């Protein structure tokens, strides 16, 4: 097993923490948890592209990063005004 | 080379674990934003160095650099907006 696959497996418990935090708690806490989960998910995809030697996975990480920023900004506007 | 890659990957994993532990330990959303930034900056740099050591300067590494730049620049804006929203929600200025 390569060091990249070990990295993926080691990142999974750290990924569970923000996912569990996003599952429950207040709205603001959930929003921050989603931010951390998004960052860790992009790290997981980066490590997976090396572990599986699948170059297409890096495009998923890029899409996640590019779409995550406006998505989270939209959520902050909702949080600030209506939620 | 594999040892250096493993060392930087271990550093990235340690940073992510530390950030997740801090996230679980801190309760206030404004405090938790610091953990997100720490993971974003320190973990991303370690992962980028490991990728460059493993792959050299390639298309894949340039895309990783782009992901990290988007995460860093976007993360700063998103953190500011989140802090502002949380403060206004709490009845602050």
Backbone of each chain as nested JSON, in Angstrom:
{
  "chains": [
    {"id": "A", "residues": [
      {"number": 1, "name": "UNK", "atoms": {"N": [0.842, -1.189, 0.0], "CA": [0.0, 0.0, 0.0], "C": [0.886, 1.251, 0.0]}},
      {"number": 2, "name": "UNK", "atoms": {"N": [0.605, 2.174, -0.883], "CA": [1.468, 3.344, -1.014], "C": [1.217, 4.323, 0.13]}},
      {"number": 3, "name": "UNK", "atoms": {"N": [2.184, 5.26, 0.242], "CA": [2.034, 6.257, 1.314], "C": [0.841, 7.167, 1.074]}},
      {"number": 4, "name": "UNK", "atoms": {"N": [0.437, 7.328, -0.184], "CA": [-0.729, 8.175, -0.485], "C": [-2.017, 7.514, -0.01]}},
      {"number": 5, "name": "UNK", "atoms": {"N": [-2.081, 6.187, -0.151], "CA": [-3.281, 5.484, 0.327], "C": [-3.35, 5.522, 1.849]}},
      {"number": 6, "name": "UNK", "atoms": {"N": [-2.191, 5.408, 2.494], "CA": [-2.157, 5.564, 3.951], "C": [-2.647, 6.953, 4.34]}},
      {"number": 7, "name": "UNK", "atoms": {"N": [-2.226, 7.939, 3.574], "CA": [-2.643, 9.316, 3.849], "C": [-4.163, 9.448, 3.736]}},
      {"number": 8, "name": "UNK", "atoms": {"N": [-4.741, 8.843, 2.698], "CA": [-6.203, 8.892, 2.528], "C": [-6.894, 8.262, 3.731]}},
      {"number": 9, "name": "UNK", "atoms": {"N": [-6.407, 7.083, 4.123], "CA": [-7.037, 6.393, 5.258], "C": [-6.874, 7.185, 6.553]}},
      {"number": 10, "name": "UNK", "atoms": {"N": [-5.721, 7.852, 6.705], "CA": [-5.491, 8.615, 7.932], "C": [-6.317, 9.897, 7.954]}},
      {"number": 11, "name": "UNK", "atoms": {"N": [-6.653, 10.418, 6.772], "CA": [-7.442, 11.654, 6.732], "C": [-8.918, 11.405, 7.014]}},
      {"number": 12, "name": "UNK", "atoms": {"N": [-9.369, 10.161, 6.842], "CA": [-10.8, 9.881, 7.0], "C": [-11.326, 10.181, 8.412]}},
      {"number": 13, "name": "UNK", "atoms": {"N": [-10.623, 9.784, 9.504], "CA": [-11.151, 10.146, 10.837], "C": [-11.232, 11.652, 11.049]}},
      {"number": 14, "name": "UNK", "atoms": {"N": [-10.241, 12.382, 10.506], "CA": [-10.299, 13.843, 10.632], "C": [-11.477, 14.41, 9.84]}},
      {"number": 15, "name": "UNK", "atoms": {"N": [-11.857, 13.727, 8.771], "CA": [-12.991, 14.169, 7.954], "C": [-14.322, 13.912, 8.67]}},
      {"number": 16, "name": "UNK", "atoms": {"N": [-14.341, 12.863, 9.495], "CA": [-15.579, 12.507, 10.191], "C": [-15.97, 13.584, 11.208]}},
      {"number": 17, "name": "UNK", "atoms": {"N": [-14.966, 14.24, 11.814], "CA": [-15.255, 15.229, 12.871], "C": [-16.123, 16.385, 12.353]}},
      {"number": 18, "name": "UNK", "atoms": {"N": [-15.732, 17.083, 11.269], "CA": [-16.621, 18.161, 10.797], "C": [-17.936, 17.656, 10.219]}},
      {"number": 19, "name": "UNK", "atoms": {"N": [-17.917, 16.444, 9.637], "CA": [-19.186, 15.899, 9.116], "C": [-20.153, 15.66, 10.276]}},
      {"number": 20, "name": "UNK", "atoms": {"N": [-19.641, 15.11, 11.383], "CA": [-20.499, 14.898, 12.552], "C": [-20.952, 16.223, 13.138]}},
      {"number": 21, "name": "UNK", "atoms": {"N": [-20.061, 17.239, 13.108], "CA": [-20.442, 18.547, 13.639], "C": [-21.49, 19.215, 12.754]}},
      {"number": 22, "name": "UNK", "atoms": {"N": [-21.42, 18.951, 11.453], "CA": [-22.41, 19.527, 10.545], "C": [-23.751, 18.823, 10.679]}},
      {"number": 23, "name": "UNK", "atoms": {"N": [-23.723, 17.646, 11.252], "CA": [-24.947, 16.858, 11.403], "C": [-25.866, 17.456, 12.472]}},
      {"number": 24, "name": "UNK", "atoms": {"N": [-25.252, 18.063, 13.507], "CA": [-26.054, 18.575, 14.622], "C": [-25.462, 19.897, 15.082]}},
      {"number": 25, "name": "UNK", "atoms": {"N": [-26.167, 20.57, 15.986], "CA": [-25.682, 21.841, 16.493], "C": [-26.391, 23.021, 15.858]}},
      {"number": 26, "name": "UNK", "atoms": {"N": [-25.89, 24.222, 16.17], "CA": [-26.505, 25.441, 15.661], "C": [-26.18, 25.68, 14.196]}},
      {"number": 27, "name": "UNK", "atoms": {"N": [-26.91, 26.624, 13.618], "CA": [-26.734, 26.89, 12.189], "C": [-25.343, 27.416, 11.879]}},
      {"number": 28, "name": "UNK", "atoms": {"N": [-24.848, 28.353, 12.688], "CA": [-23.527, 28.918, 12.434], "C": [-22.439, 27.856, 12.583]}},
      {"number": 29, "name": "UNK", "atoms": {"N": [-22.574, 27.019, 13.591], "CA": [-21.604, 25.944, 13.789], "C": [-21.593, 24.966, 12.626]}},
      {"number": 30, "name": "UNK", "atoms": {"N": [-22.767, 24.717, 12.089], "CA": [-22.857, 23.806, 10.937], "C": [-22.182, 24.401, 9.712]}},
      {"number": 31, "name": "UNK", "atoms": {"N": [-22.327, 25.706, 9.542], "CA": [-21.708, 26.356, 8.384], "C": [-20.182, 26.255, 8.457]}},
      {"number": 32, "name": "UNK", "atoms": {"N": [-19.622, 26.499, 9.633], "CA": [-18.168, 26.386, 9.797], "C": [-17.715, 24.938, 9.611]}},
      {"number": 33, "name": "UNK", "atoms": {"N": [-18.535, 24.0, 10.09], "CA": [-18.201, 22.583, 9.921], "C": [-18.17, 22.204, 8.441]}},
      {"number": 34, "name": "UNK", "atoms": {"N": [-19.094, 22.757, 7.679], "CA": [-19.1, 22.472, 6.242], "C": [-17.84, 23.036, 5.575]}},
      {"number": 35, "name": "UNK", "atoms": {"N": [-17.387, 24.2, 6.042], "CA": [-16.135, 24.76, 5.497], "C": [-14.963, 23.822, 5.715]}},
      {"number": 36, "name": "UNK", "atoms": {"N": [-14.824, 23.334, 6.958], "CA": [-13.712, 22.422, 7.243], "C": [-13.86, 21.115, 6.462]}},
      {"number": 37, "name": "UNK", "atoms": {"N": [-15.081, 20.613, 6.382], "CA": [-15.302, 19.37, 5.633], "C": [-14.955, 19.562, 4.163]}},
      {"number": 38, "name": "UNK", "atoms": {"N": [-15.247, 20.734, 3.626], "CA": [-14.934, 21.004, 2.216], "C": [-13.425, 21.027, 1.974]}},
      {"number": 39, "name": "UNK", "atoms": {"N": [-12.693, 21.654, 2.886], "CA": [-11.231, 21.692, 2.76], "C": [-10.655, 20.276, 2.853]}},
      {"number": 40, "name": "UNK", "atoms": {"N": [-11.134, 19.515, 3.835], "CA": [-10.614, 18.156, 4.002], "C": [-11.007, 17.257, 2.832]}},
      {"number": 41, "name": "UNK", "atoms": {"N": [-12.182, 17.487, 2.268], "CA": [-12.592, 16.69, 1.108], "C": [-11.689, 16.979, -0.094]}},
      {"number": 42, "name": "UNK", "atoms": {"N": [-11.292, 18.236, -0.264], "CA": [-10.381, 18.539, -1.37], "C": [-9.014, 17.895, -1.128]}},
      {"number": 43, "name": "UNK", "atoms": {"N": [-8.565, 17.856, 0.136], "CA": [-7.305, 17.164, 0.448], "C": [-7.424, 15.664, 0.152]}},
      {"number": 44, "name": "UNK", "atoms": {"N": [-8.577, 15.097, 0.516], "CA": [-8.788, 13.671, 0.262], "C": [-8.75, 13.367, -1.229]}},
      {"number": 45, "name": "UNK", "atoms": {"N": [-9.379, 14.226, -2.018], "CA": [-9.388, 13.992, -3.463], "C": [-7.99, 14.138, -4.052]}},
      {"number": 46, "name": "UNK", "atoms": {"N": [-7.214, 15.105, -3.526], "CA": [-5.837, 15.272, -3.999], "C": [-5.012, 14.023, -3.679]}},
      {"number": 47, "name": "UNK", "atoms": {"N": [-5.16, 13.52, -2.455], "CA": [-4.41, 12.313, -2.086], "C": [-4.896, 11.097, -2.883]}},
      {"number": 48, "name": "UNK", "atoms": {"N": [-6.199, 11.051, -3.149], "CA": [-6.748, 9.908, -3.903], "C": [-6.237, 9.88, -5.343]}},
      {"number": 49, "name": "UNK", "atoms": {"N": [-6.021, 11.065, -5.926], "CA": [-5.554, 11.072, -7.315], "C": [-4.164, 10.451, -7.435]}},
      {"number": 50, "name": "UNK", "atoms": {"N": [-3.367, 10.57, -6.374], "CA": [-2.057, 9.913, -6.385], "C": [-2.179, 8.443, -5.979]}},
      {"number": 51, "name": "UNK", "atoms": {"N": [-3.04, 8.165, -5.004], "CA": [-3.165, 6.798, -4.499], "C": [-3.711, 5.855, -5.571]}},
      {"number": 52, "name": "UNK", "atoms": {"N": [-4.692, 6.329, -6.322], "CA": [-5.309, 5.485, -7.35], "C": [-4.714, 5.724, -8.726]}},
      {"number": 53, "name": "UNK", "atoms": {"N": [-3.795, 6.69, -8.816], "CA": [-3.188, 7.085, -10.089], "C": [-4.276, 7.426, -11.123]}},
      {"number": 54, "name": "UNK", "atoms": {"N": [-5.2, 8.217, -10.667], "CA": [-6.346, 8.604, -11.503], "C": [-6.336, 10.136, -11.653]}},
      {"number": 55, "name": "UNK", "atoms": {"N": [-5.793, 10.66, -12.756], "CA": [-5.637, 12.121, -12.878], "C": [-6.963, 12.884, -12.886]}},
      {"number": 56, "name": "UNK", "atoms": {"N": [-8.054, 12.213, -13.242], "CA": [-9.332, 12.928, -13.317], "C": [-9.813, 13.383, -11.944]}},
      {"number": 57, "name": "UNK", "atoms": {"N": [-9.363, 12.718, -10.889], "CA": [-9.85, 13.076, -9.558], "C": [-9.415, 14.473, -9.139]}},
      {"number": 58, "name": "UNK", "atoms": {"N": [-8.29, 14.931, -9.695], "CA": [-7.83, 16.271, -9.318], "C": [-8.786, 17.332, -9.858]}},
      {"number": 59, "name": "UNK", "atoms": {"N": [-9.463, 17.01, -10.973], "CA": [-10.462, 17.942, -11.494], "C": [-11.661, 18.051, -10.554]}},
      {"number": 60, "name": "UNK", "atoms": {"N": [-11.974, 16.94, -9.888], "CA": [-13.057, 16.99, -8.898], "C": [-12.686, 17.914, -7.742]}},
      {"number": 61, "name": "UNK", "atoms": {"N": [-11.412, 17.813, -7.291], "CA": [-10.962, 18.689, -6.212], "C": [-11.016, 20.149, -6.645]}},
      {"number": 62, "name": "UNK", "atoms": {"N": [-10.631, 20.394, -7.893], "CA": [-10.659, 21.762, -8.416], "C": [-12.097, 22.281, -8.48]}},
      {"number": 63, "name": "UNK", "atoms": {"N": [-13.012, 21.435, -8.951], "CA": [-14.432, 21.835, -9.008], "C": [-14.969, 22.101, -7.607]}},
      {"number": 64, "name": "UNK", "atoms": {"N": [-14.599, 21.23, -6.67], "CA": [-15.069, 21.415, -5.294], "C": [-14.584, 22.747, -4.734]}},
      {"number": 65, "name": "UNK", "atoms": {"N": [-13.311, 23.073, -4.981], "CA": [-12.762, 24.333, -4.476], "C": [-13.435, 25.526, -5.155]}},
      {"number": 66, "name": "UNK", "atoms": {"N": [-13.637, 25.428, -6.465], "CA": [-14.208, 26.563, -7.201], "C": [-15.689, 26.767, -6.862]}},
      {"number": 67, "name": "UNK", "atoms": {"N": [-16.424, 25.676, -6.671], "CA": [-17.847, 25.808, -6.382], "C": [-18.122, 25.998, -4.896]}},
      {"number": 68, "name": "UNK", "atoms": {"N": [-17.182, 25.556, -4.065], "CA": [-17.398, 25.668, -2.626], "C": [-17.392, 27.09, -2.126]}},
      {"number": 69, "name": "UNK", "atoms": {"N": [-16.562, 27.938, -2.732], "CA": [-16.463, 29.33, -2.265], "C": [-17.771, 30.095, -2.491]}},
      {"number": 70, "name": "UNK", "atoms": {"N": [-18.313, 30.153, -3.718], "CA": [-19.581, 30.884, -3.869], "C": [-20.738, 30.218, -3.135]}},
      {"number": 71, "name": "UNK", "atoms": {"N": [-20.704, 28.883, -3.029], "CA": [-21.763, 28.195, -2.289], "C": [-21.774, 28.585, -0.826]}},
      {"number": 72, "name": "UNK", "atoms": {"N": [-20.58, 28.619, -0.225], "CA": [-20.518, 28.988, 1.185], "C": [-20.856, 30.47, 1.372]}},
      {"number": 73, "name": "UNK", "atoms": {"N": [-20.426, 31.304, 0.419], "CA": [-20.773, 32.724, 0.512], "C": [-22.287, 32.906, 0.463]}},
      {"number": 74, "name": "UNK", "atoms": {"N": [-22.947, 32.142, -0.386], "CA": [-24.41, 32.209, -0.467], "C": [-25.036, 31.796, 0.863]}},
      {"number": 75, "name": "UNK", "atoms": {"N": [-24.47, 30.75, 1.453], "CA": [-24.999, 30.298, 2.74], "C": [-24.798, 31.353, 3.829]}},
      {"number": 76, "name": "UNK", "atoms": {"N": [-23.657, 32.074, 3.775], "CA": [-23.448, 33.117, 4.792], "C": [-24.463, 34.242, 4.626]}},
      {"number": 77, "name": "UNK", "atoms": {"N": [-24.797, 34.559, 3.38], "CA": [-25.811, 35.597, 3.156], "C": [-27.152, 35.143, 3.712]}},
      {"number": 78, "name": "UNK", "atoms": {"N": [-27.502, 33.884, 3.471], "CA": [-28.748, 33.345, 4.034], "C": [-28.7, 33.39, 5.555]}},
      {"number": 79, "name": "UNK", "atoms": {"N": [-27.539, 33.006, 6.112], "CA": [-27.399, 32.989, 7.571], "C": [-27.542, 34.385, 8.147]}},
      {"number": 80, "name": "UNK", "atoms": {"N": [-26.968, 35.366, 7.427], "CA": [-26.972, 36.731, 7.935], "C": [-28.362, 37.349, 7.853]}},
      {"number": 81, "name": "UNK", "atoms": {"N": [-29.117, 37.022, 6.816], "CA": [-30.37, 37.748, 6.583], "C": [-31.621, 36.994, 6.993]}},
      {"number": 82, "name": "UNK", "atoms": {"N": [-31.671, 35.703, 6.725], "CA": [-32.955, 35.019, 6.869], "C": [-32.955, 33.863, 7.857]}},
      {"number": 83, "name": "UNK", "atoms": {"N": [-31.869, 33.118, 7.959], "CA": [-31.922, 31.906, 8.794], "C": [-31.905, 32.239, 10.28]}}
    ]},
    {"id": "B", "residues": [
      {"number": 1, "name": "UNK", "atoms": {"N": [13.57, 9.818, -1.718], "CA": [12.445, 10.669, -2.128], "C": [11.141, 10.215, -1.472]}},
      {"number": 2, "name": "UNK", "atoms": {"N": [10.966, 8.862, -1.401], "CA": [9.751, 8.359, -0.771], "C": [9.666, 8.745, 0.688]}},
      {"number": 3, "name": "UNK", "atoms": {"N": [10.843, 8.81, 1.324], "CA": [10.857, 9.19, 2.738], "C": [10.4, 10.63, 2.902]}},
      {"number": 4, "name": "UNK", "atoms": {"N": [10.879, 11.503, 2.036], "CA": [10.467, 12.914, 2.113], "C": [8.975, 13.064, 1.822]}},
      {"number": 5, "name": "UNK", "atoms": {"N": [8.498, 12.318, 0.817], "CA": [7.059, 12.363, 0.506], "C": [6.255, 11.893, 1.71]}},
      {"number": 6, "name": "UNK", "atoms": {"N": [6.686, 10.789, 2.301], "CA": [5.988, 10.27, 3.477], "C": [6.018, 11.245, 4.643]}},
      {"number": 7, "name": "UNK", "atoms": {"N": [7.164, 11.92, 4.808], "CA": [7.267, 12.884, 5.907], "C": [6.295, 14.04, 5.713]}},
      {"number": 8, "name": "UNK", "atoms": {"N": [6.223, 14.56, 4.496], "CA": [5.31, 15.68, 4.266], "C": [3.846, 15.231, 4.317]}},
      {"number": 9, "name": "UNK", "atoms": {"N": [3.567, 14.018, 3.852], "CA": [2.198, 13.51, 3.979], "C": [1.831, 13.32, 5.447]}},
      {"number": 10, "name": "UNK", "atoms": {"N": [2.788, 12.819, 6.225], "CA": [2.545, 12.679, 7.663], "C": [2.304, 14.021, 8.322]}},
      {"number": 11, "name": "UNK", "atoms": {"N": [3.063, 15.03, 7.865], "CA": [2.849, 16.381, 8.403], "C": [1.448, 16.884, 8.058]}},
      {"number": 12, "name": "UNK", "atoms": {"N": [1.038, 16.65, 6.817], "CA": [-0.307, 17.092, 6.401], "C": [-1.383, 16.392, 7.222]}},
      {"number": 13, "name": "UNK", "atoms": {"N": [-1.212, 15.081, 7.43], "CA": [-2.197, 14.337, 8.22], "C": [-2.208, 14.836, 9.662]}},
      {"number": 14, "name": "UNK", "atoms": {"N": [-1.016, 15.099, 10.223], "CA": [-0.949, 15.594, 11.604], "C": [-1.639, 16.945, 11.732]}},
      {"number": 15, "name": "UNK", "atoms": {"N": [-1.432, 17.801, 10.728], "CA": [-2.09, 19.115, 10.744], "C": [-3.608, 18.948, 10.698]}},
      {"number": 16, "name": "UNK", "atoms": {"N": [-4.079, 18.051, 9.847], "CA": [-5.53, 17.836, 9.733], "C": [-6.108, 17.263, 11.026]}},
      {"number": 17, "name": "UNK", "atoms": {"N": [-5.385, 16.344, 11.64], "CA": [-5.846, 15.776, 12.911], "C": [-5.877, 16.843, 13.992]}},
      {"number": 18, "name": "UNK", "atoms": {"N": [-4.825, 17.678, 14.022], "CA": [-4.777, 18.743, 15.034], "C": [-5.924, 19.736, 14.817]}},
      {"number": 19, "name": "UNK", "atoms": {"N": [-6.163, 20.085, 13.573], "CA": [-7.261, 20.999, 13.268], "C": [-8.604, 20.398, 13.633]}},
      {"number": 20, "name": "UNK", "atoms": {"N": [-8.777, 19.096, 13.345], "CA": [-10.042, 18.44, 13.687], "C": [-10.208, 18.347, 15.204]}},
      {"number": 21, "name": "UNK", "atoms": {"N": [-9.102, 18.077, 15.911], "CA": [-9.185, 18.012, 17.379], "C": [-9.527, 19.383, 17.947]}},
      {"number": 22, "name": "UNK", "atoms": {"N": [-8.904, 20.426, 17.409], "CA": [-9.235, 21.777, 17.853], "C": [-10.668, 22.134, 17.535]}},
      {"number": 23, "name": "UNK", "atoms": {"N": [-11.126, 21.673, 16.384], "CA": [-12.509, 21.937, 15.984], "C": [-13.48, 21.278, 16.961]}},
      {"number": 24, "name": "UNK", "atoms": {"N": [-13.155, 20.052, 17.368], "CA": [-14.03, 19.365, 18.311], "C": [-13.935, 19.983, 19.705]}},
      {"number": 25, "name": "UNK", "atoms": {"N": [-12.761, 20.524, 20.036], "CA": [-12.562, 21.072, 21.38], "C": [-13.201, 22.448, 21.541]}},
      {"number": 26, "name": "UNK", "atoms": {"N": [-13.055, 23.293, 20.524], "CA": [-13.606, 24.642, 20.607], "C": [-15.102, 24.597, 20.318]}},
      {"number": 27, "name": "UNK", "atoms": {"N": [-15.85, 25.41, 21.008], "CA": [-17.304, 25.344, 20.893], "C": [-17.886, 26.489, 20.06]}},
      {"number": 28, "name": "UNK", "atoms": {"N": [-17.309, 27.681, 20.193], "CA": [-17.89, 28.843, 19.502], "C": [-17.554, 28.784, 18.004]}},
      {"number": 29, "name": "UNK", "atoms": {"N": [-18.516, 29.103, 17.143], "CA": [-18.233, 29.084, 15.697], "C": [-17.097, 30.006, 15.29]}},
      {"number": 30, "name": "UNK", "atoms": {"N": [-16.984, 31.168, 15.953], "CA": [-15.89, 32.088, 15.605], "C": [-14.533, 31.497, 15.942]}},
      {"number": 31, "name": "UNK", "atoms": {"N": [-14.456, 30.728, 17.015], "CA": [-13.195, 30.058, 17.358], "C": [-12.879, 28.95, 16.361]}},
      {"number": 32, "name": "UNK", "atoms": {"N": [-13.925, 28.273, 15.937], "CA": [-13.725, 27.142, 15.02], "C": [-13.221, 27.58, 13.651]}},
      {"number": 33, "name": "UNK", "atoms": {"N": [-13.497, 28.822, 13.285], "CA": [-12.997, 29.327, 11.996], "C": [-11.465, 29.281, 11.948]}},
      {"number": 34, "name": "UNK", "atoms": {"N": [-10.822, 29.502, 13.12], "CA": [-9.357, 29.448, 13.16], "C": [-8.832, 28.065, 12.785]}},
      {"number": 35, "name": "UNK", "atoms": {"N": [-9.548, 27.028, 13.216], "CA": [-9.123, 25.666, 12.881], "C": [-9.198, 25.432, 11.372]}},
      {"number": 36, "name": "UNK", "atoms": {"N": [-10.25, 25.947, 10.752], "CA": [-10.396, 25.785, 9.3], "C": [-9.212, 26.445, 8.584]}},
      {"number": 37, "name": "UNK", "atoms": {"N": [-8.863, 27.651, 9.009], "CA": [-7.759, 28.359, 8.361], "C": [-6.436, 27.638, 8.566]}},
      {"number": 38, "name": "UNK", "atoms": {"N": [-6.228, 27.125, 9.781], "CA": [-4.989, 26.402, 10.066], "C": [-4.835, 25.176, 9.161]}},
      {"number": 39, "name": "UNK", "atoms": {"N": [-5.901, 24.391, 9.054], "CA": [-5.86, 23.208, 8.188], "C": [-5.645, 23.62, 6.737]}},
      {"number": 40, "name": "UNK", "atoms": {"N": [-6.337, 24.663, 6.339], "CA": [-6.261, 25.133, 4.955], "C": [-4.835, 25.526, 4.566]}},
      {"number": 41, "name": "UNK", "atoms": {"N": [-4.187, 26.305, 5.416], "CA": [-2.86, 26.835, 5.084], "C": [-1.774, 25.776, 5.284]}},
      {"number": 42, "name": "UNK", "atoms": {"N": [-1.668, 25.262, 6.511], "CA": [-0.558, 24.36, 6.831], "C": [-0.704, 23.01, 6.12]}},
      {"number": 43, "name": "UNK", "atoms": {"N": [-1.911, 22.447, 6.159], "CA": [-2.124, 21.159, 5.507], "C": [-1.974, 21.241, 4.001]}},
      {"number": 44, "name": "UNK", "atoms": {"N": [-2.486, 22.32, 3.426], "CA": [-2.385, 22.484, 1.977], "C": [-0.951, 22.614, 1.504]}},
      {"number": 45, "name": "UNK", "atoms": {"N": [-0.145, 23.379, 2.242], "CA": [1.263, 23.539, 1.842], "C": [2.013, 22.211, 1.942]}},
      {"number": 46, "name": "UNK", "atoms": {"N": [1.784, 21.472, 3.018], "CA": [2.466, 20.18, 3.179], "C": [2.067, 19.215, 2.066]}},
      {"number": 47, "name": "UNK", "atoms": {"N": [0.788, 19.225, 1.724], "CA": [0.308, 18.34, 0.655], "C": [0.901, 18.739, -0.692]}},
      {"number": 48, "name": "UNK", "atoms": {"N": [1.024, 20.038, -0.914], "CA": [1.595, 20.509, -2.183], "C": [3.064, 20.109, -2.307]}},
      {"number": 49, "name": "UNK", "atoms": {"N": [3.816, 20.263, -1.225], "CA": [5.236, 19.889, -1.262], "C": [5.386, 18.384, -1.51]}},
      {"number": 50, "name": "UNK", "atoms": {"N": [4.534, 17.592, -0.84], "CA": [4.58, 16.137, -1.061], "C": [4.259, 15.794, -2.506]}},
      {"number": 51, "name": "UNK", "atoms": {"N": [3.288, 16.483, -3.08], "CA": [2.918, 16.209, -4.468], "C": [4.039, 16.576, -5.431]}},
      {"number": 52, "name": "UNK", "atoms": {"N": [4.687, 17.71, -5.185], "CA": [5.787, 18.134, -6.067], "C": [6.963, 17.161, -5.95]}},
      {"number": 53, "name": "UNK", "atoms": {"N": [7.234, 16.701, -4.724], "CA": [8.319, 15.734, -4.541], "C": [8.004, 14.401, -5.234]}},
      {"number": 54, "name": "UNK", "atoms": {"N": [6.745, 14.02, -5.234], "CA": [6.383, 12.728, -5.827], "C": [6.284, 12.804, -7.34]}},
      {"number": 55, "name": "UNK", "atoms": {"N": [5.81, 13.922, -7.842], "CA": [5.421, 14.006, -9.247], "C": [6.294, 14.944, -10.063]}},
      {"number": 56, "name": "UNK", "atoms": {"N": [7.085, 15.788, -9.399], "CA": [7.792, 16.837, -10.126], "C": [6.824, 17.947, -10.508]}},
      {"number": 57, "name": "UNK", "atoms": {"N": [7.305, 18.858, -11.342], "CA": [6.406, 19.931, -11.783], "C": [5.595, 19.401, -12.968]}},
      {"number": 58, "name": "UNK", "atoms": {"N": [4.345, 19.066, -12.704], "CA": [3.483, 18.466, -13.721], "C": [2.151, 19.205, -13.769]}},
      {"number": 59, "name": "UNK", "atoms": {"N": [1.309, 18.794, -14.699], "CA": [-0.025, 19.388, -14.785], "C": [-0.803, 19.161, -13.5]}},
      {"number": 60, "name": "UNK", "atoms": {"N": [-0.636, 17.953, -12.971], "CA": [-1.363, 17.615, -11.755], "C": [-0.947, 18.521, -10.594]}},
      {"number": 61, "name": "UNK", "atoms": {"N": [0.353, 18.78, -10.48], "CA": [0.82, 19.645, -9.393], "C": [0.354, 21.08, -9.596]}},
      {"number": 62, "name": "UNK", "atoms": {"N": [0.305, 21.524, -10.85], "CA": [-0.189, 22.877, -11.098], "C": [-1.67, 22.989, -10.727]}},
      {"number": 63, "name": "UNK", "atoms": {"N": [-2.421, 21.929, -10.978], "CA": [-3.834, 21.943, -10.582], "C": [-3.969, 21.945, -9.057]}},
      {"number": 64, "name": "UNK", "atoms": {"N": [-3.077, 21.194, -8.402], "CA": [-3.108, 21.208, -6.929], "C": [-2.799, 22.603, -6.418]}},
      {"number": 65, "name": "UNK", "atoms": {"N": [-1.811, 23.257, -7.061], "CA": [-1.483, 24.635, -6.674], "C": [-2.692, 25.543, -6.865]}},
      {"number": 66, "name": "UNK", "atoms": {"N": [-3.411, 25.346, -7.975], "CA": [-4.606, 26.149, -8.233], "C": [-5.677, 25.894, -7.179]}},
      {"number": 67, "name": "UNK", "atoms": {"N": [-5.859, 24.617, -6.816], "CA": [-6.833, 24.284, -5.768], "C": [-6.472, 24.99, -4.468]}},
      {"number": 68, "name": "UNK", "atoms": {"N": [-5.184, 24.957, -4.127], "CA": [-4.768, 25.566, -2.86], "C": [-4.908, 27.08, -2.892]}},
      {"number": 69, "name": "UNK", "atoms": {"N": [-4.589, 27.687, -4.043], "CA": [-4.743, 29.142, -4.149], "C": [-6.22, 29.528, -4.021]}},
      {"number": 70, "name": "UNK", "atoms": {"N": [-7.084, 28.777, -4.683], "CA": [-8.522, 29.051, -4.573], "C": [-8.98, 28.857, -3.134]}},
      {"number": 71, "name": "UNK", "atoms": {"N": [-8.501, 27.79, -2.499], "CA": [-8.873, 27.55, -1.099], "C": [-8.382, 28.665, -0.187]}},
      {"number": 72, "name": "UNK", "atoms": {"N": [-7.148, 29.149, -0.434], "CA": [-6.594, 30.184, 0.434], "C": [-7.309, 31.512, 0.245]}},
      {"number": 73, "name": "UNK", "atoms": {"N": [-7.431, 31.939, -1.009], "CA": [-8.059, 33.238, -1.282], "C": [-9.547, 33.186, -0.931]}},
      {"number": 74, "name": "UNK", "atoms": {"N": [-10.208, 32.121, -1.406], "CA": [-11.628, 31.985, -1.096], "C": [-11.864, 31.768, 0.384]}},
      {"number": 75, "name": "UNK", "atoms": {"N": [-10.97, 31.024, 1.028], "CA": [-11.129, 30.76, 2.453], "C": [-11.055, 32.018, 3.285]}},
      {"number": 76, "name": "UNK", "atoms": {"N": [-10.177, 32.943, 2.884], "CA": [-10.075, 34.214, 3.611], "C": [-11.391, 34.986, 3.507]}},
      {"number": 77, "name": "UNK", "atoms": {"N": [-11.936, 35.051, 2.293], "CA": [-13.193, 35.782, 2.091], "C": [-14.336, 35.094, 2.845]}},
      {"number": 78, "name": "UNK", "atoms": {"N": [-14.391, 33.777, 2.718], "CA": [-15.485, 33.034, 3.35], "C": [-15.39, 33.133, 4.872]}},
      {"number": 79, "name": "UNK", "atoms": {"N": [-14.168, 33.082, 5.406], "CA": [-14.019, 33.205, 6.862], "C": [-14.5, 34.566, 7.341]}},
      {"number": 80, "name": "UNK", "atoms": {"N": [-14.132, 35.599, 6.579], "CA": [-14.572, 36.945, 6.958], "C": [-16.101, 37.039, 6.914]}},
      {"number": 81, "name": "UNK", "atoms": {"N": [-16.689, 36.523, 5.851], "CA": [-18.148, 36.599, 5.714], "C": [-18.846, 35.783, 6.796]}},
      {"number": 82, "name": "UNK", "atoms": {"N": [-18.275, 34.622, 7.115], "CA": [-18.871, 33.797, 8.164], "C": [-18.808, 34.504, 9.509]}},
      {"number": 83, "name": "UNK", "atoms": {"N": [-17.638, 35.079, 9.815], "CA": [-17.502, 35.814, 11.07], "C": [-18.485, 36.967, 11.151]}},
      {"number": 84, "name": "UNK", "atoms": {"N": [-18.649, 37.654, 10.037], "CA": [-19.583, 38.79, 10.001], "C": [-21.018, 38.306, 10.224]}},
      {"number": 85, "name": "UNK", "atoms": {"N": [-21.378, 37.219, 9.548], "CA": [-22.738, 36.7, 9.685], "C": [-22.994, 36.217, 11.114]}},
      {"number": 86, "name": "UNK", "atoms": {"N": [-22.017, 35.52, 11.676], "CA": [-22.2, 35.004, 13.04], "C": [-22.312, 36.155, 14.031]}},
      {"number": 87, "name": "UNK", "atoms": {"N": [-21.473, 37.203, 13.838], "CA": [-21.516, 38.348, 14.748], "C": [-22.856, 39.077, 14.647]}},
      {"number": 88, "name": "UNK", "atoms": {"N": [-23.318, 39.285, 13.428], "CA": [-24.599, 39.983, 13.259], "C": [-25.75, 39.153, 13.793]}},
      {"number": 89, "name": "UNK", "atoms": {"N": [-25.652, 37.854, 13.634], "CA": [-26.691, 36.963, 14.159], "C": [-26.749, 37.008, 15.669]}},
      {"number": 90, "name": "UNK", "atoms": {"N": [-25.542, 37.169, 16.26], "CA": [-25.487, 37.219, 17.725], "C": [-25.892, 38.591, 18.265]}},
      {"number": 91, "name": "UNK", "atoms": {"N": [-26.178, 39.518, 17.349], "CA": [-26.624, 40.843, 17.791], "C": [-25.506, 41.835, 17.945]}},
      {"number": 92, "name": "UNK", "atoms": {"N": [-24.332, 41.539, 17.366], "CA": [-23.207, 42.462, 17.45], "C": [-23.291, 43.527, 16.39]}},
      {"number": 93, "name": "UNK", "atoms": {"N": [-22.17, 44.304, 16.254], "CA": [-22.148, 45.395, 15.283], "C": [-22.053, 44.857, 13.868]}}
    ]}
  ]
}
